[in-house]
Amino acid sequence: MTYPSRVKLVDVGPRDGLQNEKQPVPAAVKIELVERLQAAGLRHIEVTSYVSPKWVPQMADNAEVMHGLKRRSDVVYSVLTPNVKGLEACLSAPREEWPQEIVVFGSATEAFSQKNINCSIAESIERFAPVVQMAREQGIHVRGAMSCTVGCPYEGEVAPEKVGHLARLMKDIGVQHVGVADTIGVGTPGKVRAAFEATLAHYGLDEVSGHFHDTYGQALSNTLAALEMGVWQFDTSVAGLGGCPYAKGATGNVATEDVVYLLHGLGIHTGIDLDALIDAGVFVSQALGREPNSRVSKAIRTKRCA
Ligand SMILES: CC(C)(COP(=O)([O-])OP(=O)([O-])OC[C@H]1O[C@@H](n2cnc3c(N)ncnc32)[C@H](O)[C@@H]1OP(=O)([O-])[O-])[C@@H](O)C(=O)NCCC(=O)NCCSC(=O)C[C@@](C)(O)CC(=O)[O-]
């Protein structure tokens, strides 16, 4: 089996990982988390989202976090912007605090679209179109997240045709890259492959990524299945943090630590220092009062103690 020679990981821990936390997480902790991730070698970090603070209170400090970061010139910072209001809020900061990439997020199912962003799929595309245009005019890269590509908490199994339909709509409005998300972590390799195949009818292999939650413990298998298709970009979350507020019961994303261990084991270079990454996961987990949700982190920390 041949695997891609390079893999890009986007650590979504500061955004996807923390958005669902009920306890307030101070901006200083979020900032230190991003800085620890970049020090560990992560070069793509999803920092925050410009969404309604009534819907997701944890992300209300978006501007403070973007302002407080000590940025590195070799790191790409991204943020979620569901509508023009969100993008305008993000761009109201001085240019040096802008992200290089924004994310619009849609759903392959109508029910999740309504629950998550309060509109139909068609309406979401209408909302995204001016966001995409404005961002691209400013030289900001646009990624699209496609939720519920294999399963939906409200509609159950999702047909690949629905994924292909959303991918085409995203392509038509100029979204440059799409992430195939298993929002509730129910996917298995065959289903994930089918979701990618439907997406690859509209996007090239260099324009797609995988985003796997680990609710059923399948995220590493799904990552491997995607790697075997030639997919080389993945979202992961330090310490396995996360969950979407509108996908009840779904656990966090696959832990970055576990994916890095897998990749290094396959001989794929990531540039990530696994020990420093584990320490970043311990830092944020301690701030949240829990253990990191990563088997690799646990194993390596046990070995360190021995
Ligand atoms: C999309 C909206 C805003 C629509 O929400 P809405 O209520 O339909 O919007 P609206 O335009 O009618 O505005 C209602 C209120 O929200 C305000 N508002 C409107 N837009 C913004 C904004 N951008 N920033 C700040 N405030 C905003 C607006 O000003 C107004 O305030 P009010 O007059 O009531 O005081 C809302 O549904 C929302 O914020 N949803 C949040 C959804 C979210 O963040 N979900 C989690 C992220 S997605 C995810 O995790 C999945 C992913 C990406 O990881 C992939 C996967 O695993 O599937």
The ligand as an SDF file (V2000), in Angstrom:
LIG
                    3D

 58 60  0  0  0  0  0  0  0  0999 V2000
  -25.4980   30.9310   11.8480 C   0  0  0  0  0  0  0  0  0  0  0  0
  -26.3020   31.6620   12.8980 C   0  0  0  0  0  0  0  0  0  0  0  0
  -25.6250   32.9530   13.2790 C   0  0  0  0  0  0  0  0  0  0  0  0
  -27.6690   31.9690   12.3260 C   0  0  0  0  0  0  0  0  0  0  0  0
  -28.5380   32.3260   13.3830 O   0  0  0  0  0  0  0  0  0  0  0  0
  -29.9090   33.0830   13.1130 P   0  0  0  0  0  0  0  0  0  0  0  0
  -30.5910   33.2670   14.4240 O   0  0  0  0  0  0  0  0  0  0  0  0
  -30.6410   32.3860   12.0350 O   0  0  0  0  0  0  0  0  0  0  0  0
  -29.3380   34.4400   12.5360 O   0  0  0  0  0  0  0  0  0  0  0  0
  -29.9570   35.8550   12.3590 P   0  0  0  0  0  0  0  0  0  0  0  0
  -29.2460   36.4430   11.1840 O   0  0  0  0  0  0  0  0  0  0  0  0
  -31.4470   35.8120   12.3610 O   0  0  0  0  0  0  0  0  0  0  0  0
  -29.4690   36.6400   13.6730 O   0  0  0  0  0  0  0  0  0  0  0  0
  -29.9640   36.3210   14.9600 C   0  0  0  0  0  0  0  0  0  0  0  0
  -29.0740   36.9940   15.9930 C   0  0  0  0  0  0  0  0  0  0  0  0
  -27.7320   36.4650   15.9050 O   0  0  0  0  0  0  0  0  0  0  0  0
  -26.8180   37.5290   15.5900 C   0  0  0  0  0  0  0  0  0  0  0  0
  -25.8200   36.9920   14.6630 N   0  0  0  0  0  0  0  0  0  0  0  0
  -26.0490   36.4950   13.4460 C   0  0  0  0  0  0  0  0  0  0  0  0
  -24.9010   36.1020   12.9030 N   0  0  0  0  0  0  0  0  0  0  0  0
  -23.9310   36.3730   13.8040 C   0  0  0  0  0  0  0  0  0  0  0  0
  -22.5290   36.1800   13.7900 C   0  0  0  0  0  0  0  0  0  0  0  0
  -21.9120   35.6260   12.7620 N   0  0  0  0  0  0  0  0  0  0  0  0
  -21.8260   36.5610   14.8670 N   0  0  0  0  0  0  0  0  0  0  0  0
  -22.4610   37.1290   15.9420 C   0  0  0  0  0  0  0  0  0  0  0  0
  -23.7810   37.3250   16.0040 N   0  0  0  0  0  0  0  0  0  0  0  0
  -24.5060   36.9430   14.9290 C   0  0  0  0  0  0  0  0  0  0  0  0
  -27.6910   38.6060   14.9920 C   0  0  0  0  0  0  0  0  0  0  0  0
  -27.0700   39.8600   15.1300 O   0  0  0  0  0  0  0  0  0  0  0  0
  -28.9210   38.4880   15.8060 C   0  0  0  0  0  0  0  0  0  0  0  0
  -28.6880   39.0460   17.0890 O   0  0  0  0  0  0  0  0  0  0  0  0
  -29.8550   39.7040   17.9730 P   0  0  0  0  0  0  0  0  0  0  0  0
  -30.4470   40.7500   17.0930 O   0  0  0  0  0  0  0  0  0  0  0  0
  -30.8250   38.5690   18.2810 O   0  0  0  0  0  0  0  0  0  0  0  0
  -29.1420   40.1960   19.1810 O   0  0  0  0  0  0  0  0  0  0  0  0
  -26.4920   30.7850   14.1560 C   0  0  0  0  0  0  0  0  0  0  0  0
  -27.2630   29.6930   13.8120 O   0  0  0  0  0  0  0  0  0  0  0  0
  -25.2070   30.3190   14.7380 C   0  0  0  0  0  0  0  0  0  0  0  0
  -24.3980   31.1130   15.2300 O   0  0  0  0  0  0  0  0  0  0  0  0
  -24.9760   29.0160   14.7560 N   0  0  0  0  0  0  0  0  0  0  0  0
  -23.7570   28.5050   15.3340 C   0  0  0  0  0  0  0  0  0  0  0  0
  -23.5020   27.1940   14.7820 C   0  0  0  0  0  0  0  0  0  0  0  0
  -22.1710   26.6840   15.2590 C   0  0  0  0  0  0  0  0  0  0  0  0
  -21.2420   27.4110   15.5580 O   0  0  0  0  0  0  0  0  0  0  0  0
  -22.1020   25.3480   15.3040 N   0  0  0  0  0  0  0  0  0  0  0  0
  -20.8990   24.6980   15.6360 C   0  0  0  0  0  0  0  0  0  0  0  0
  -19.8850   24.7970   14.5300 C   0  0  0  0  0  0  0  0  0  0  0  0
  -20.1960   23.6970   13.1590 S   0  0  0  0  0  0  0  0  0  0  0  0
  -19.4500   22.2560   13.6430 C   0  0  0  0  0  0  0  0  0  0  0  0
  -18.9710   22.1480   14.7440 O   0  0  0  0  0  0  0  0  0  0  0  0
  -19.3130   21.1630   12.6380 C   0  0  0  0  0  0  0  0  0  0  0  0
  -17.9060   21.0790   12.0440 C   0  0  0  0  0  0  0  0  0  0  0  0
  -17.5640   22.3260   11.2440 C   0  0  0  0  0  0  0  0  0  0  0  0
  -16.9210   20.9450   13.0430 O   0  0  0  0  0  0  0  0  0  0  0  0
  -17.8220   19.8770   11.0870 C   0  0  0  0  0  0  0  0  0  0  0  0
  -18.4930   18.6210   11.6400 C   0  0  0  0  0  0  0  0  0  0  0  0
  -17.9530   17.9350   12.4920 O   0  0  0  0  0  0  0  0  0  0  0  0
  -19.6120   18.4040   11.1840 O   0  0  0  0  0  0  0  0  0  0  0  0
  1  2  1  0
  2  3  1  0
  2  4  1  0
  2 36  1  0
  4  5  1  0
  5  6  1  0
  6  7  2  0
  6  8  1  0
  6  9  1  0
  9 10  1  0
 10 11  2  0
 10 12  1  0
 10 13  1  0
 13 14  1  0
 14 15  1  0
 15 16  1  0
 15 30  1  0
 16 17  1  0
 17 18  1  0
 17 28  1  0
 18 19  1  0
 18 27  1  0
 19 20  2  0
 20 21  1  0
 21 22  1  0
 21 27  2  0
 22 23  1  0
 22 24  2  0
 24 25  1  0
 25 26  2  0
 26 27  1  0
 28 29  1  0
 28 30  1  0
 30 31  1  0
 31 32  1  0
 32 33  2  0
 32 34  1  0
 32 35  1  0
 36 37  1  0
 36 38  1  0
 38 39  2  0
 38 40  1  0
 40 41  1  0
 41 42  1  0
 42 43  1  0
 43 44  2  0
 43 45  1  0
 45 46  1  0
 46 47  1  0
 47 48  1  0
 48 49  1  0
 49 50  2  0
 49 51  1  0
 51 52  1  0
 52 53  1  0
 52 54  1  0
 52 55  1  0
 55 56  1  0
 56 57  2  0
 56 58  1  0
M  CHG  5   8  -1  12  -1  34  -1  35  -1  58  -1
M  END
$$$$
